[in-house]
């Protein structure tokens, strides 16, 4: 064999080895929309049956617990709320990834993120309800429980719109489109009434007039303050991985017991700590 023949043989053999080692496309995952080049958290929320099973599980567990929390007037899901026995019961829900899913927006929008992009997206696209939430809200209201929505979407002026908070009306319209009617009094945004992104002040606002029996969210900040690098509300030090983990342990008795957390792999305070 000449030297040229030897070189050609090695090159061709290497090509066959490379082809043999490359995984063949999986027709099942290809047809499902799975793309390993994209963010798997987004794709899991969009396509996984397990995601809907988890959210249904959370809301059904909460619905089953409603009668007990309503009857036990000494119970509150707000640490520190006392003397609330005579107050009417209420539940507080986050909005994004708790009541409506932003997954289609997350898959489609061009970075960087802006609040205006999210607002415009929902002007043109139907809201997607998180599985289980519509049924839970209906059950809570039927049982005499008031439902409040606390979101960190901010109030921002838009073009020539005279509305000082068009985002609030946008949220109300989104909720109504999935079958949950509400009003200005029961939807609270960041930047309203000097509220910041620490939701604790808005939860405390509800707790002045209601016994808060349940909290729902996809982010640690939907339950406790001081979970981000940026300092909001009562926070004096940036959050760390250790401090966030400590919150989970400190309030361990609440998880699944008045506090119901849903998967939130797409965005949130978990991306903002030291």
Backbone bond lengths (Angstrom), bond angles and torsions (degrees), N, CA, C in turn:
res aa  C-N    CA-C-N  psi(-1)  N-CA   C-N-CA  omega(-1)  CA-C   N-CA-C  phi
1 X - - - 1.475 - - 1.529 109.05 -
2 X 1.336 116.20 129.22 1.453 119.52 179.62 1.519 109.98 -73.03
3 X 1.321 113.97 166.54 1.463 118.27 179.97 1.525 110.91 -63.22
4 X 1.357 116.89 -37.84 1.463 120.54 178.94 1.515 110.94 -63.13
5 X 1.350 117.00 -44.39 1.453 120.98 178.32 1.530 110.99 -60.81
6 X 1.321 115.87 -38.86 1.455 119.78 -179.39 1.535 110.92 -64.00
7 X 1.333 116.36 -43.32 1.464 120.69 180.00 1.519 110.42 -63.48
8 X 1.343 116.97 -44.45 1.461 120.54 179.70 1.520 111.59 -62.02
9 X 1.338 115.39 -40.12 1.467 119.76 179.68 1.520 110.98 -62.08
10 X 1.341 117.27 -41.63 1.453 121.59 -179.63 1.524 110.34 -65.87
11 X 1.349 117.96 -43.09 1.458 121.80 -178.60 1.518 111.19 -63.41
12 X 1.361 115.80 -47.78 1.463 119.87 -179.49 1.515 110.85 -63.21
13 X 1.332 117.33 -41.22 1.461 121.14 179.42 1.520 110.65 -62.32
14 X 1.337 115.94 -40.28 1.463 119.69 179.67 1.515 111.23 -64.12
15 X 1.335 116.29 -36.60 1.456 120.14 178.63 1.516 111.17 -63.88
16 X 1.341 116.09 -42.21 1.469 119.52 179.41 1.522 110.91 -65.75
17 X 1.344 116.91 -39.05 1.462 120.10 178.71 1.520 110.54 -63.39
18 X 1.355 115.87 -43.09 1.464 119.89 -179.62 1.513 110.81 -62.61
19 X 1.333 116.83 -42.15 1.458 120.00 179.69 1.515 111.11 -65.87
20 X 1.325 115.77 -38.96 1.458 119.69 -178.28 1.513 111.34 -68.70
21 X 1.368 116.97 -32.41 1.461 119.92 -176.91 1.526 112.88 -82.52
22 X 1.337 117.80 -18.93 1.460 120.08 178.77 1.515 109.92 -75.37
23 X 1.344 118.22 128.86 1.467 120.04 -178.32 1.522 111.35 -66.74
24 X 1.299 115.34 138.61 1.461 119.83 177.22 1.513 109.38 -73.04
25 X 1.342 118.18 145.57 1.467 119.86 177.32 1.525 111.16 -57.60
26 X 1.317 115.34 137.47 1.460 121.07 178.59 1.521 108.08 -89.44
27 X 1.334 118.27 111.86 1.464 119.21 -177.40 1.517 113.19 -60.47
28 X 1.338 117.21 -27.56 1.462 119.55 -178.97 1.521 110.58 -69.80
29 X 1.355 116.59 -48.37 1.455 118.76 -179.51 1.513 110.96 -71.94
30 X 1.318 117.50 -32.33 1.461 120.01 178.91 1.521 110.55 -62.63
31 X 1.310 117.22 -40.47 1.458 120.13 -178.45 1.518 112.31 -76.89
32 X 1.339 117.27 -18.17 1.467 120.12 -178.08 1.514 112.75 -81.05
33 X 1.317 117.64 -14.47 1.450 120.62 -175.88 1.517 112.12 98.61
34 X 1.317 118.33 -2.25 1.462 122.10 179.12 1.518 110.49 -66.75
35 X 1.317 116.85 131.14 1.463 122.67 178.03 1.513 107.65 -138.69
36 X 1.350 117.38 111.32 1.472 119.72 -176.07 1.521 113.13 -64.63
37 X 1.335 117.64 -12.29 1.450 120.11 178.47 1.531 111.57 -83.11
38 X 1.315 117.32 -11.25 1.455 120.53 179.88 1.529 110.54 -101.21
39 X 1.318 114.76 171.00 1.460 121.61 -179.51 1.524 109.82 -66.73
40 X 1.323 116.50 118.37 1.457 119.73 -176.40 1.527 112.22 -67.70
41 X 1.336 117.55 -27.61 1.454 119.28 176.85 1.516 111.87 -62.28
42 X 1.331 115.91 -43.01 1.463 120.37 177.44 1.521 110.86 -63.32
43 X 1.315 115.60 -46.56 1.459 119.74 -176.18 1.522 111.40 -67.21
44 X 1.322 116.75 -33.42 1.471 120.00 177.82 1.528 110.18 -64.21
45 X 1.338 116.86 -45.58 1.463 119.79 178.50 1.519 110.78 -63.82
46 X 1.323 116.47 -38.83 1.458 120.87 -176.58 1.523 112.32 -70.73
47 X 1.346 117.79 -40.92 1.457 120.03 -167.22 1.528 115.68 -115.88
48 X 1.336 118.32 -23.15 1.461 119.39 -169.79 1.525 112.59 -76.11
49 X 1.323 115.79 128.30 1.468 120.10 173.58 1.527 110.26 -63.07
50 X 1.343 116.42 -29.39 1.459 120.50 -178.69 1.525 111.98 -62.48
51 X 1.339 116.69 -34.44 1.470 119.90 179.81 1.532 110.42 -61.43
52 X 1.322 116.85 -49.13 1.463 119.74 -179.99 1.526 110.96 -65.56
53 X 1.320 116.81 -34.88 1.463 119.41 178.21 1.528 110.68 -62.64
54 X 1.332 117.01 -40.15 1.463 120.88 -179.18 1.521 111.26 -66.86
55 X 1.340 117.10 -44.85 1.466 118.29 -178.31 1.525 111.40 -68.09
56 X 1.335 117.50 -39.24 1.462 120.07 175.23 1.529 110.50 -60.47
57 X 1.321 115.42 -42.01 1.466 120.57 -179.69 1.521 110.65 -60.10
58 X 1.332 117.25 -44.81 1.465 120.86 -178.90 1.517 111.26 -62.59
59 X 1.326 116.58 -47.21 1.460 119.41 -176.55 1.527 112.39 -71.33
60 X 1.308 117.73 -34.21 1.464 119.46 177.73 1.520 110.61 -70.16
61 X 1.329 117.00 -37.33 1.464 119.91 176.42 1.522 110.54 -63.27
62 X 1.326 115.48 -41.49 1.459 119.54 178.85 1.525 111.28 -65.75
63 X 1.320 117.20 -41.73 1.459 120.17 179.42 1.525 111.07 -62.09
64 X 1.337 116.15 -40.55 1.470 119.53 179.18 1.527 111.64 -64.66
65 X 1.339 116.58 -28.48 1.470 120.31 -178.00 1.523 113.18 -86.53
66 X 1.314 118.12 -11.92 1.462 121.53 -175.82 1.541 113.77 -52.17
67 X 1.335 119.16 -51.90 1.470 118.66 -176.08 1.520 113.46 -56.69
68 X 1.322 116.90 -39.29 1.454 119.91 -179.06 1.513 112.64 -66.23
69 X 1.330 117.35 -42.21 1.460 120.52 -179.88 1.521 111.56 -70.74
70 X 1.318 116.99 -33.02 1.464 119.93 177.19 1.528 109.94 -67.44
71 X 1.322 116.38 -43.14 1.466 120.84 -176.38 1.524 112.34 -70.84
72 X 1.320 118.08 -35.12 1.456 121.87 -177.56 1.523 109.25 -85.75
73 X 1.315 116.92 90.70 1.459 120.56 -174.59 1.531 113.34 -70.84
74 X 1.325 117.46 -7.60 1.462 120.15 175.39 1.535 111.52 -85.17
75 X 1.333 116.41 -8.80 1.462 120.86 -175.55 1.527 111.72 -85.75
76 X 1.332 115.84 138.59 1.459 122.35 169.67 1.520 108.50 -144.80
77 X 1.321 115.74 141.29 1.465 121.56 175.56 1.521 111.16 -87.87
78 X 1.326 116.91 1.86 1.465 122.37 177.34 1.519 108.94 -101.24
79 X 1.314 118.62 106.84 1.466 119.62 177.65 1.527 110.56 -54.62
80 X 1.310 115.45 128.90 1.463 119.49 179.17 1.512 114.67 94.38
81 X 1.342 118.05 -11.50 1.459 118.48 177.63 1.528 108.90 -75.82
82 X 1.309 115.89 121.46 1.463 121.52 -179.39 1.525 109.66 -130.05
83 X 1.306 115.39 166.94 1.473 121.97 178.62 1.526 111.49 53.25
84 X 1.325 115.14 41.23 1.470 119.68 -178.30 1.522 111.87 -108.66
85 X 1.328 116.98 10.99 1.462 120.97 -173.74 1.526 113.51 -56.76
86 X 1.318 116.26 -33.58 1.461 119.70 -176.06 1.526 113.20 -94.47
87 X 1.332 116.85 -0.06 1.469 120.21 -179.74 1.525 110.36 -83.48
88 X 1.318 117.77 148.10 1.475 119.92 177.08 1.523 110.62 -68.21
89 X 1.329 117.83 148.29 1.464 120.42 -177.65 1.528 112.28 -76.85
90 X 1.328 115.39 150.22 1.459 121.41 178.49 1.522 109.67 -147.20
91 X 1.316 116.20 156.60 1.454 122.73 170.73 1.519 107.99 -122.24
92 X 1.329 116.27 150.76 1.465 122.17 179.90 1.525 108.36 -121.96
93 X 1.325 116.04 127.78 1.458 121.59 178.31 1.524 110.34 -121.09
94 X 1.319 115.98 138.17 1.450 121.88 163.83 1.532 106.97 -65.64
95 X 1.331 118.29 170.10 1.466 120.95 -179.45 1.529 111.76 -106.63
96 X 1.340 117.34 -64.06 1.463 120.31 -174.03 1.523 111.79 -72.18
97 X 1.298 116.62 126.42 1.465 127.33 -176.81 1.529 112.57 69.88
98 X 1.325 117.46 5.40 1.457 122.04 175.49 1.521 111.09 -117.69
99 X 1.330 115.71 -42.66 1.465 121.11 176.42 1.526 110.81 -110.23
100 X 1.332 116.02 -44.83 1.470 120.41 175.02 1.521 108.95 -121.30
101 X 1.326 115.47 146.14 1.463 121.73 179.01 1.522 110.11 -95.21
102 X 1.329 116.21 132.63 1.464 121.65 177.26 1.523 112.59 -94.63
103 X 1.326 118.38 13.57 1.457 119.28 -168.47 1.526 111.95 -60.22
104 X 1.320 118.70 -39.53 1.469 119.40 -179.77 1.523 111.03 -65.79
105 X 1.309 116.55 -38.06 1.466 119.85 175.77 1.523 110.14 -63.43
106 X 1.322 117.21 -46.46 1.460 121.24 -178.08 1.529 111.86 -60.83
107 X 1.317 116.32 -35.64 1.463 120.28 179.23 1.522 112.68 -74.78
108 X 1.343 116.75 -24.77 1.460 119.57 -170.23 1.526 114.90 -103.93
109 X 1.333 118.47 -30.51 1.466 117.77 -168.16 1.531 112.04 -75.59
110 X 1.324 114.69 153.44 1.464 121.21 177.88 1.522 109.28 -92.13
111 X 1.321 115.57 125.56 1.448 120.26 179.82 1.519 110.97 -71.00
112 X 1.332 118.25 149.90 1.463 127.38 11.78 1.526 112.66 -83.09
113 X 1.324 115.46 159.55 1.457 121.58 178.99 1.525 110.14 -70.31
114 X 1.310 115.80 141.45 1.466 121.61 167.23 1.523 107.53 -138.17
115 X 1.316 115.96 153.02 1.463 119.91 177.83 1.524 111.46 -63.56
116 X 1.316 115.95 -31.99 1.466 119.61 179.75 1.528 110.57 -64.52
117 X 1.325 117.22 -38.91 1.466 120.24 179.28 1.531 110.75 -61.37
118 X 1.331 116.61 -41.24 1.463 119.73 178.63 1.524 110.36 -66.64
119 X 1.327 116.42 -42.56 1.466 120.81 179.16 1.530 110.47 -60.54
120 X 1.321 116.81 -47.36 1.463 120.96 -179.58 1.529 111.66 -63.74
121 X 1.331 116.12 -37.46 1.466 120.00 -179.38 1.524 110.05 -59.75
122 X 1.314 117.15 -44.53 1.458 119.77 -177.70 1.525 113.02 -77.53
123 X 1.324 116.61 -11.49 1.462 118.81 170.21 1.529 110.70 -71.83
124 X 1.336 115.82 -22.99 1.467 120.82 -172.14 1.525 113.76 -115.38
125 X 1.328 118.32 -11.40 1.467 121.01 -175.09 1.531 110.19 -129.73
126 X 1.311 114.86 148.12 1.461 120.82 178.53 1.524 110.72 -71.23
127 X 1.321 116.20 142.61 1.460 121.25 176.49 1.526 110.11 -72.31
128 X 1.323 115.89 148.26 1.466 122.25 179.47 1.529 108.07 -109.36
129 X 1.332 119.14 115.93 1.467 119.44 178.99 1.523 111.22 -72.84
130 X 1.317 116.46 142.25 1.459 121.02 171.06 1.526 107.05 -71.67
131 X 1.309 116.90 131.51 1.468 121.61 -173.72 1.529 110.91 -57.96
132 X 1.328 115.30 126.62 1.454 121.54 175.83 1.509 114.54 102.79
133 X 1.347 117.83 -21.50 1.461 119.21 -171.97 1.523 112.72 -72.38
134 X 1.319 118.38 -38.38 1.459 120.21 -177.94 1.526 110.32 -62.17
135 X 1.302 116.14 -43.35 1.468 121.10 179.55 1.528 110.83 -65.68
136 X 1.344 116.64 -39.80 1.456 118.90 -179.83 1.519 111.52 -65.10
137 X 1.330 117.11 -46.88 1.463 120.30 -179.05 1.529 110.46 -59.49
138 X 1.331 116.46 -42.05 1.465 119.86 178.40 1.525 110.97 -61.60
139 X 1.343 116.81 -42.26 1.461 120.76 179.98 1.526 111.36 -66.08
140 X 1.332 116.63 -40.56 1.467 119.96 179.97 1.521 110.58 -63.88
141 X 1.308 116.49 -45.42 1.464 119.59 -179.86 1.525 111.78 -65.36
142 X 1.310 115.84 -39.00 1.465 119.30 178.03 1.522 110.67 -61.65
143 X 1.330 116.35 -31.61 1.464 120.99 179.94 1.525 112.53 -84.09
144 X 1.345 117.33 1.87 1.450 120.38 177.49 1.517 115.07 89.72
145 X 1.324 116.55 19.49 1.461 121.54 -178.41 1.531 109.22 -100.54
146 X 1.340 117.44 131.29 1.462 120.74 176.26 1.523 109.47 -80.62
147 X 1.338 115.36 145.03 1.463 121.11 -175.18 1.522 109.16 -117.74
148 X 1.340 116.02 122.57 1.460 122.62 178.45 1.525 110.02 -114.20
149 X 1.333 115.67 148.02 1.453 122.15 -179.97 1.526 108.71 -120.95
150 X 1.331 115.91 122.40 1.461 121.90 -178.82 1.533 108.02 -118.26
151 X 1.327 116.74 115.75 1.455 121.29 -176.44 1.522 110.48 -127.64
152 X 1.321 116.29 150.87 1.456 120.41 176.51 1.523 112.49 -93.23
153 X 1.318 117.03 14.00 1.462 116.75 166.43 1.526 106.99 -64.93
154 X 1.333 117.88 134.05 1.462 119.94 -175.32 1.517 112.95 -91.94
155 X 1.310 115.62 161.35 1.460 121.30 168.87 1.526 107.78 -82.77
156 X 1.317 117.07 122.27 1.460 122.04 178.21 1.523 109.53 -139.83
157 X 1.320 116.37 136.87 1.454 120.28 176.73 1.521 110.04 -67.15
158 X 1.321 116.83 142.92 1.457 122.23 -178.97 1.520 109.58 -125.86
159 X 1.335 115.08 114.97 1.463 122.27 174.29 1.532 110.56 48.00
160 X 1.328 116.61 -126.12 1.455 120.93 -177.38 1.528 112.86 -98.69
161 X 1.320 116.02 13.42 1.463 120.00 179.97 1.533 109.29 -68.96
162 X 1.336 118.29 121.94 1.473 120.05 -179.12 1.527 113.43 -72.97
163 X 1.331 116.73 -13.50 1.465 120.80 -179.04 1.528 109.10 -64.59
164 X 1.343 119.05 122.69 1.466 120.61 179.79 1.522 113.66 -69.70
165 X 1.337 116.96 -15.68 1.467 120.04 -179.91 1.532 110.06 -147.09
166 X 1.328 117.46 69.57 1.467 119.22 -179.97 1.525 112.62 -63.23
167 X 1.338 117.17 -25.54 1.460 119.85 179.36 1.521 111.58 -63.56
168 X 1.325 117.06 -32.32 1.461 120.12 179.97 1.520 110.26 -65.16
169 X 1.304 115.69 -45.89 1.461 118.96 178.21 1.522 110.82 -67.60
170 X 1.345 115.71 -30.46 1.461 118.78 174.87 1.518 111.99 -63.26
171 X 1.339 116.64 -43.28 1.462 120.83 177.78 1.523 110.53 -62.58
172 X 1.320 116.73 -44.47 1.466 120.45 -179.84 1.525 110.37 -59.90
173 X 1.324 116.66 -42.72 1.463 120.56 178.87 1.528 111.51 -65.09
174 X 1.331 116.71 -39.66 1.474 120.23 177.48 1.524 110.68 -60.22
175 X 1.327 115.55 -47.22 1.466 119.50 -178.49 1.530 110.47 -64.05
176 X 1.301 116.53 -42.21 1.460 119.31 178.80 1.525 111.34 -63.47
177 X 1.337 117.06 -33.09 1.461 120.06 -178.74 1.526 112.75 -68.30
178 X 1.348 116.64 -22.10 1.472 118.94 178.31 1.525 111.51 -100.18
179 X 1.340 116.63 4.02 1.458 119.81 175.15 1.507 115.04 101.54
180 X 1.359 118.03 17.13 1.458 121.54 177.86 1.524 108.26 -119.83
181 X 1.312 116.84 103.86 1.461 120.31 178.72 1.525 109.41 -81.16
182 X 1.335 115.67 144.50 1.461 120.35 178.23 1.521 108.51 -159.06
183 X 1.336 116.90 -173.95 1.452 120.15 -177.50 1.523 110.36 -148.23
184 X 1.339 115.63 179.87 1.466 121.17 -175.89 1.520 112.76 -56.69
185 X 1.326 115.91 -38.10 1.461 120.40 -175.69 1.524 112.66 -65.29
186 X 1.324 116.51 -27.36 1.460 120.36 -173.67 1.526 113.58 -104.15
187 X 1.325 117.34 7.12 1.472 122.01 176.91 1.520 107.95 -123.60
188 X 1.337 117.07 125.23 1.461 122.00 -175.40 1.518 109.93 -126.59
189 X 1.336 116.21 121.19 1.449 122.46 -178.85 1.522 110.81 -103.44
190 X 1.323 116.04 164.14 1.459 120.63 168.97 1.527 107.86 -68.01
191 X 1.316 116.30 152.13 1.468 124.01 178.33 1.518 113.23 77.37
192 X 1.324 118.63 -3.54 1.452 120.47 170.70 1.519 108.63 -83.12
193 X 1.315 116.97 141.29 1.475 121.44 173.90 1.526 112.64 49.75
194 X 1.328 115.86 34.56 1.470 121.68 -179.55 1.530 112.63 65.82
195 X 1.332 118.22 18.88 1.451 120.50 174.43 1.523 109.50 -75.29
196 X 1.327 116.24 142.11 1.462 119.52 176.95 1.526 109.25 -109.20
197 X 1.326 116.67 -163.23 1.462 120.29 -173.93 1.522 113.17 -78.82
198 X 1.312 117.61 -5.83 1.470 119.93 171.25 1.525 106.93 -81.27
199 X 1.301 117.01 111.52 1.463 120.32 -172.42 1.525 113.63 -74.86
200 X 1.330 116.56 -4.36 1.452 120.10 -174.71 1.535 111.22 -59.53
201 X 1.331 118.48 -38.33 1.469 119.99 -178.87 1.527 111.43 -67.19
202 X 1.308 117.13 -34.10 1.460 119.53 177.51 1.525 111.05 -72.94
203 X 1.326 116.70 -36.97 1.468 118.60 175.28 1.524 110.54 -64.82
204 X 1.326 115.40 -40.53 1.466 119.41 178.15 1.526 110.84 -65.66
205 X 1.325 116.77 -33.13 1.468 120.50 176.56 1.527 110.25 -60.58
206 X 1.322 117.05 -44.58 1.468 120.96 177.65 1.525 109.89 -65.83
207 X 1.325 116.76 -38.85 1.466 121.06 -175.85 1.529 113.02 -69.21
208 X 1.330 118.54 -13.86 1.465 119.82 176.33 1.526 111.77 -69.76
209 X 1.319 116.01 -27.37 1.469 119.62 -175.36 1.526 113.44 -119.70
210 X 1.346 117.16 -7.08 1.463 120.78 -175.71 1.528 110.63 -140.46
211 X 1.307 115.04 150.09 1.466 120.63 170.63 1.529 106.98 -86.23
212 X 1.316 115.92 111.72 1.468 121.19 -174.96 1.527 108.60 -80.95
213 X 1.320 116.74 111.08 1.467 119.29 -174.62 1.521 113.30 -98.48
214 X 1.347 118.17 -14.89 1.466 120.40 179.51 1.522 110.31 -152.77
215 X 1.335 115.45 145.61 1.459 123.11 171.44 1.528 108.66 -122.62
216 X 1.338 115.99 140.77 1.463 121.19 178.01 1.526 109.38 -130.58
217 X 1.319 116.39 139.64 1.459 119.76 175.83 1.510 111.39 -173.12
218 X 1.329 114.81 174.99 1.467 120.77 176.72 1.516 110.28 -114.05
219 X 1.326 117.20 2.65 1.457 122.12 -174.46 1.521 109.62 -132.10
220 X 1.318 116.26 146.31 1.467 120.19 179.09 1.524 111.11 -57.34
221 X 1.339 116.76 -31.84 1.452 121.06 179.26 1.516 114.27 -67.84
222 X 1.336 117.68 -10.94 1.459 120.88 175.01 1.522 111.64 -78.77
223 X 1.336 115.75 -4.03 1.464 120.41 -176.88 1.533 112.49 -126.57
224 X 1.337 116.46 -38.35 1.464 120.92 -178.15 1.525 109.16 -136.38
225 X 1.337 118.17 155.53 1.469 120.73 176.92 1.524 111.44 -87.14
226 X 1.329 115.23 175.82 1.470 122.99 171.50 1.517 112.63 65.18
227 X 1.330 115.97 50.58 1.463 120.43 -177.35 1.531 111.90 -115.64
228 X 1.337 117.78 7.04 1.464 122.09 -177.32 1.527 111.10 -122.60
229 X 1.331 115.45 168.96 1.461 120.11 173.31 1.525 109.88 -67.29
230 X 1.336 116.26 -46.13 1.456 119.66 -179.17 1.527 110.05 -69.46
231 X 1.310 115.16 145.50 1.455 120.81 -175.92 1.527 109.78 -92.42
232 X 1.327 115.09 115.82 1.454 121.91 176.61 1.521 108.84 -125.05
233 X 1.339 114.89 157.16 1.457 119.42 174.46 1.515 112.63 55.67
234 X 1.343 116.58 -129.64 1.459 120.19 -174.61 1.529 113.72 -83.55
235 X 1.317 118.57 6.42 1.467 121.64 -170.25 1.530 111.75 -77.46
236 X 1.325 116.03 137.82 1.468 122.01 179.13 1.518 112.67 -118.00
237 X 1.324 117.08 -12.70 1.461 121.41 179.17 1.520 109.54 -136.22
238 X 1.331 117.81 145.99 1.460 120.31 177.96 1.528 111.26 -63.20
239 X 1.307 115.93 148.78 1.465 120.16 176.74 1.523 110.12 -70.72
240 X 1.308 114.95 150.80 1.458 121.79 174.71 1.529 108.54 -128.11
241 X 1.299 115.71 168.91 1.460 119.00 175.86 1.521 110.42 -58.11
242 X 1.338 116.33 -40.50 1.473 120.77 -178.92 1.524 111.48 -67.83
243 X 1.341 117.30 -41.42 1.471 119.06 -177.95 1.520 110.98 -68.32
244 X 1.336 117.19 -35.54 1.458 120.34 178.05 1.529 110.50 -67.18
245 X 1.323 115.85 -41.41 1.461 119.22 178.03 1.522 110.89 -64.52
246 X 1.333 116.29 -34.85 1.460 120.18 179.60 1.521 111.23 -65.55
247 X 1.337 117.69 -36.50 1.456 120.61 176.64 1.529 111.05 -58.97
248 X 1.321 116.17 -42.00 1.463 120.44 -179.56 1.525 110.04 -59.81
249 X 1.327 116.20 -42.04 1.460 120.17 -179.47 1.526 111.56 -74.24
250 X 1.314 116.85 -39.26 1.468 121.06 -177.14 1.526 111.55 -61.70
251 X 1.324 115.74 -36.03 1.466 120.27 -177.95 1.525 111.94 -109.22
252 X 1.312 115.43 32.49 1.461 120.02 -173.50 1.526 112.57 -59.00
253 X 1.329 118.05 -30.44 1.466 120.38 -177.22 1.534 113.06 -72.25
254 X 1.325 117.04 -13.77 1.463 119.97 -177.76 1.537 113.28 -88.75
255 X 1.332 117.43 -26.62 1.462 119.13 -173.88 1.527 110.05 -65.68
256 X 1.316 115.71 121.01 1.458 120.29 -175.42 1.515 112.69 76.88
257 X 1.310 115.83 2.77 1.467 122.47 -178.97 1.526 107.66 -132.66
258 X 1.324 116.02 68.78 1.461 121.74 -175.79 1.509 113.67 99.07
259 X 1.335 116.95 -25.37 1.466 121.58 175.05 1.520 108.39 -112.22
260 X 1.336 116.12 127.09 1.464 121.07 -178.11 1.522 108.96 -129.01
261 X 1.335 115.16 112.28 1.453 120.30 -177.20 1.522 110.18 -106.57
262 X 1.329 115.47 136.19 1.460 122.13 -178.25 1.520 109.80 -108.72
263 X 1.331 118.43 161.04 1.470 120.29 -179.69 1.522 111.65 -63.84
264 X 1.344 116.02 136.29 1.459 120.82 178.02 1.510 111.43 -140.29
265 X 1.341 118.07 67.45 1.465 120.35 -175.54 1.520 114.74 -81.11
266 X 1.336 118.49 -2.73 1.457 119.84 -170.18 1.537 113.53 -90.79
267 X 1.333 117.58 -34.85 1.460 121.78 -178.19 1.512 107.18 -165.22
268 X 1.335 117.20 171.58 1.455 119.85 176.98 1.509 113.02 136.20
269 X 1.338 115.40 -176.77 1.470 120.01 -175.50 1.522 111.74 -68.79
270 X 1.307 118.94 -15.93 1.469 120.92 178.13 1.527 110.80 -64.98
271 X 1.334 117.43 -17.38 1.480 120.93 176.52 1.509 111.22 -92.33
272 X 1.351 117.95 2.62 1.460 120.98 -172.66 1.516 111.05 -134.52
273 X 1.333 116.27 77.08 1.453 120.55 172.46 1.513 108.60 -157.46
274 X 1.320 116.58 165.84 1.466 120.50 -177.40 1.512 111.45 -93.46
